[in-house]
Amino acid sequence: MAKRSADVAAEKVKEAVVIPVEEVDLAKFSVKQRGKDNDKPFFYASYDHQQMVLNLTTEKWFRIAFAIERDPERPDQKMHSFNVSVEVDAEVANAIQKIEDVAKEIVLAAIPKAKWMDSVRQSGSYDPVFRAKLVVKAQNEAHLSACTVREFGKAPVRGIVGDQVLVPLLQANKGFADAKVKLGVALASVYTMNGKFDECIAGVTWRITNLMADLAENTSRTYPDIFANEEFPAQ
């Protein structure tokens, strides 16, 4: 065991290459089928022969559209995450869509009846909303999302990983709803899974590598008693 620990300590750590989303070259992006997983085709995505990691906010801030929600946790679950929905602009939405269209074409060629789920969705005239996973529990600590959070009127807290610090912050600040945010993401997987009616659902999972959140002022709404001076009709 001592030798194994020494080997692990001596393991070389390679820093991921982070690409500004506006500089993505789709010619370097590929999705290939690599055998099967639970009787379904397994797909592997890479960018220039390594994992795709993007900075979505090199020169701008976006907004967390809805309170960050925690996925239900199972006792045997090796990874646990939160769903984060971020309003993005048309430029970033189109860049993500083009990346996912490459994956979609490969998956639907192998599973024609699969229902594809886009990571970016738009409703009417509202801004596009991009959905990614904020990882707070993982066997590999490198997969944990690293967060920097500034509560309104306070100094920023950097290097937040795991749920012991992050969960209380989320609970105290309405799930970071309406916060300004900067975001780095990694293409974690091209997934296929069974839906409610045994249909095959497919899409791309984006894992948040870095999140920088500037939280809105924590206010609550009160409602005046508009009937304070109203009289009841005579009986």
C-alpha positions in Angstrom: 0.0 0.0 0.0 2.9 2.4 0.8 4.3 1.9 -2.7 0.9 2.5 -4.3 0.5 5.8 -2.3 3.9 6.9 -3.4 3.0 6.1 -7.0 -0.2 8.1 -6.8 1.7 11.1 -5.2 4.2 10.9 -8.1 1.4 10.9 -10.7 1.8 13.6 -13.3 -1.0 16.2 -13.3 -1.8 17.7 -16.7 -3.7 21.0 -16.8 -6.6 21.1 -19.1 -6.5 23.5 -22.1 -9.4 26.0 -21.8 -10.7 27.4 -25.0 -12.7 30.7 -25.3 -16.0 29.6 -26.8 -15.7 32.1 -29.6 -12.4 30.4 -30.7 -13.8 26.9 -31.1 -12.7 25.2 -34.3 -15.3 22.5 -35.2 -12.8 20.8 -37.4 -11.0 19.7 -34.2 -14.1 18.4 -32.6 -15.2 14.8 -33.1 -17.7 12.3 -31.7 -17.1 8.6 -32.2 -19.0 5.5 -31.2 -16.9 3.3 -28.9 -18.6 -0.1 -28.2 -21.7 -0.3 -26.1 -22.9 0.5 -22.5 -25.9 -1.3 -21.2 -26.8 -2.5 -24.7 -26.8 1.1 -26.0 -24.0 2.6 -28.2 -21.4 4.4 -26.2 -20.1 7.7 -27.6 -16.8 9.5 -27.0 -16.3 13.2 -27.7 -12.9 15.0 -27.9 -11.5 18.3 -29.1 -8.0 18.1 -30.6 -7.6 14.7 -29.0 -8.5 15.8 -25.4 -11.6 16.8 -23.4 -13.3 20.0 -24.6 -13.2 22.7 -21.9 -14.7 26.1 -22.7 -14.7 29.6 -21.2 -18.2 30.8 -22.0 -17.6 34.3 -20.5 -14.3 35.7 -21.5 -15.5 39.3 -21.7 -19.0 39.3 -20.4 -21.2 38.3 -17.5 -24.4 36.3 -17.8 -27.3 35.7 -15.4 -28.4 32.7 -13.4 -32.0 32.5 -14.6 -33.5 30.3 -11.9 -32.6 29.1 -8.4 -30.0 26.4 -8.6 -31.7 23.0 -7.9 -30.2 19.9 -6.4 -30.6 16.6 -8.2 -32.1 13.9 -5.9 -29.2 12.0 -4.3 -29.0 8.2 -3.9 -26.9 6.5 -1.2 -24.9 4.6 -3.9 -24.3 7.7 -6.1 -20.7 8.3 -6.9 -21.3 11.8 -8.3 -23.8 14.4 -7.1 -24.6 17.7 -8.9 -26.9 20.7 -9.1 -28.7 21.9 -12.2 -27.7 25.4 -13.2 -29.7 27.4 -15.8 -27.8 30.4 -17.2 -29.2 33.0 -19.6 -26.6 33.4 -22.4 -26.5 35.6 -25.5 -27.2 34.5 -29.1 -23.5 34.2 -29.9 -22.8 31.7 -27.1 -26.1 29.8 -27.7 -25.2 29.4 -31.4 -21.7 28.2 -30.6 -22.9 25.5 -28.2 -25.7 24.5 -30.6 -23.1 23.9 -33.4 -21.0 21.7 -31.1 -24.1 19.7 -30.0 -25.3 19.3 -33.6 -22.1 17.4 -34.4 -22.9 15.0 -31.6 -26.6 14.8 -32.5 -25.8 13.7 -36.1 -23.5 10.9 -34.9 -26.0 9.7 -32.2 -29.1 9.8 -34.4 -27.2 7.9 -37.2 -26.7 5.0 -34.6 -30.1 5.4 -32.8 -32.5 6.9 -35.3 -35.5 6.9 -32.9 -33.6 8.7 -30.1 -35.1 11.9 -28.8 -32.4 14.5 -28.7 -32.3 17.0 -25.8 -30.6 20.3 -26.5 -28.6 22.0 -23.7 -29.7 25.4 -24.9 -33.4 26.2 -25.0 -35.3 29.4 -25.9 -38.9 30.3 -25.2 -40.4 33.1 -27.3 -38.5 36.4 -27.0 -36.6 35.5 -23.9 -32.9 35.0 -23.9 -31.6 31.5 -24.5 -31.0 29.4 -21.4 -28.0 27.0 -21.1 -28.1 24.2 -18.7 -25.1 22.6 -17.0 -24.2 20.5 -13.9 -22.5 22.0 -10.8 -20.7 19.0 -9.3 -20.5 19.0 -5.5 -19.6 15.3 -4.9 -17.3 13.1 -7.0 -14.9 10.2 -6.5 -12.4 12.1 -8.5 -11.9 15.5 -6.8 -10.7 17.0 -10.1 -14.4 16.7 -11.2 -15.7 19.0 -8.5 -16.8 22.4 -9.7 -14.6 25.3 -8.3 -16.6 28.3 -7.2 -15.9 31.9 -6.3 -18.9 33.6 -4.7 -19.5 37.2 -3.6 -22.5 37.8 -1.4 -24.0 41.3 -1.8 -21.9 43.8 0.3 -19.3 41.2 1.4 -15.8 40.1 0.3 -15.7 37.3 -2.2 -15.0 33.7 -1.1 -12.8 31.8 -3.5 -11.9 28.1 -3.9 -15.3 26.7 -2.9 -15.5 23.0 -3.7 -17.9 20.4 -2.4 -21.2 20.9 -0.7 -20.3 21.8 2.9 -19.7 25.4 2.1 -21.7 25.7 -1.1 -25.1 24.3 0.1 -25.4 26.8 3.0 -24.6 29.7 0.6 -27.3 28.5 -1.8 -29.8 28.2 1.0 -29.0 31.6 2.3 -29.2 33.3 -1.1 -32.2 31.9 -2.8 -30.2 29.4 -4.9 -28.2 32.2 -6.5 -31.2 33.3 -8.6 -30.6 36.4 -10.6 -26.8 36.4 -9.8 -24.4 37.7 -12.4 -22.1 34.8 -13.4 -19.0 33.8 -15.3 -18.8 30.2 -16.4 -16.3 27.5 -17.5 -17.6 24.1 -18.7 -16.3 20.8 -19.8 -18.1 18.4 -22.2 -18.5 15.6 -19.7 -20.4 13.1 -21.9 -22.6 12.3 -24.8 -25.3 10.4 -23.1 -28.1 8.0 -24.0 -30.7 6.9 -21.4 -34.2 5.4 -21.2 -37.0 7.9 -20.8 -40.4 7.4 -19.0 -42.0 5.5 -21.8 -38.9 3.4 -22.7 -37.9 5.9 -25.4 -34.2 6.6 -25.8 -33.2 10.1 -24.8 -29.9 11.5 -25.8 -27.9 14.7 -25.4 -24.7 16.3 -24.1 -23.8 16.8 -20.4 -21.8 19.9 -19.6 -20.0 19.9 -16.3 -19.2 23.2 -14.7 -15.4 23.5 -14.1 -15.5 27.0 -12.7 -18.3 29.3 -11.6 -17.9 32.9 -10.5 -21.1 34.3 -9.0 -21.8 37.9 -8.0 -25.0 37.5 -5.9 -27.9 39.9 -6.0 -29.0 41.8 -2.9 -30.9 39.4 -0.7 -34.2 41.1 -0.4 -37.7 39.8 0.5 -41.0 41.2 -0.7 -43.7 42.5 1.5 -47.3 43.3 0.6 -49.3 46.2 2.0 -52.7 45.6 3.5 -54.7 47.3 0.7 -58.0 46.6 2.6 -56.9 48.1 5.9 -59.5 51.0 5.6 -62.2 49.0 3.8 -65.5 48.5 5.6 -67.7 45.5 5.3 -71.2 46.0 3.8 -74.1 46.2 6.2 -75.8 42.9 6.9 
